[in-house]
Amino acid sequence: MPVEDALAQLLALAEAAPIQETENVSLADAEGRVLARDLVASLDLPPWPNSAMDGYALRLADWQGEPLPVSQRIFAGHAPQPLQPGTCARIFTGAPVPAGADCVEMQENAEVADDGRVRFLEPLKVDQNIRPQGQETRQGEQVMSAGTRLGPIELGLAATLGQARLDVVRKVRVAVLSTGDELIEPGLPLGPGQIYNSNRRLLVSWLQRLGCEVRDAGILPDDLARTRECLAALGDVDLILSTGGVSVGEADYLGAALREAGELALWKLAIKPGKPLTFGHFRGVPVIGLPGNPASTLVTFGLLTRPYLLRRQGVADVTPLRFDMPAGFDWPKPGTRREYLRARIEQGQVRIYKNQSSGVLRSAAWAEGLVEVREGSTPKQGDSVPFIPFSELLG
């Protein structure tokens, strides 16, 4: 199955099961959450005309080239008096422009005489250096749409509008499972044939970055009865996420337990690293089974599961930023699958890690993102190739 087809199917399934519950949270708790309702401005921003400079406010018609006396000083946060005719006002950045003034000249272009009068050294014009009322937003204007992921800039914008709390989509509850007697937790001694479980740590951390509520179900042993018990204890979740695949082999106890109370489909994707991916339902709960090799888990979660989770929260644009960069490598063998190479930018080119094995996670720690090599293509040094930064996938 082509990558685009798999993603389209996952997004359609996500749209069919949106998270509809919402929460009202403080701005301090809204980082990474998804806005549940359009944010509409409750006031003009700025609420009144204000000065963009430290300088002097005047009425242009009162100035005929002669120095003007200063009638008041206006600081940010203070209400000014109407400007007296034939005078100017000392004004500071962000302070309200006094009624009657229609121009602000920056202090660098003004000269104060010994008698306190101000001489203006450059030509002036109406509305100069004045931020008009409602320049940024008007009361009743939609500022952010539902489905917006809230980062520092979005939260700052909400704060400028006086919003202390926002309605956000409830967090997606994800149960993370790892399967296999070969897996053991970091910190414990390795037994014969065992490996440390890196995928669970990778996914739990990544899910938390995406604003999900994680139910860490640990490592399931190769035992059908205990696997059933674990699944029954998951509670109310929105997604079951497993690594190691859910196949039809003799030791696939997770797949057997899931099929007893649901349905699963094994997809063979035209993607590398990766290939086997499972999607289905267990007692009505969606299930995604990722391949078990660490680099395969990383790529399939970032390119397929991440957008699925965001779309379930109502995020419209789930496509990560990608941009073309000159290749700093040769890729002579055309493949039949879409390949995602771990790479980093060096001296204006993208260079790939020497070992692109699906079992090598060190390559991703070295890299800054993924180079996309399309099916059948053979990019060479200097050719333009798409690059997806990890910062786009992880955040």
Order of alpha helices (4+ residues) and beta strands (2+ residues): alpha-beta-beta-beta-beta-beta-beta-beta-beta-beta-beta-beta-alpha-beta-beta-beta-beta-alpha-beta-alpha-beta-alpha-beta-beta-beta-beta-alpha-alpha-beta-beta-beta-alpha-beta-beta-alpha
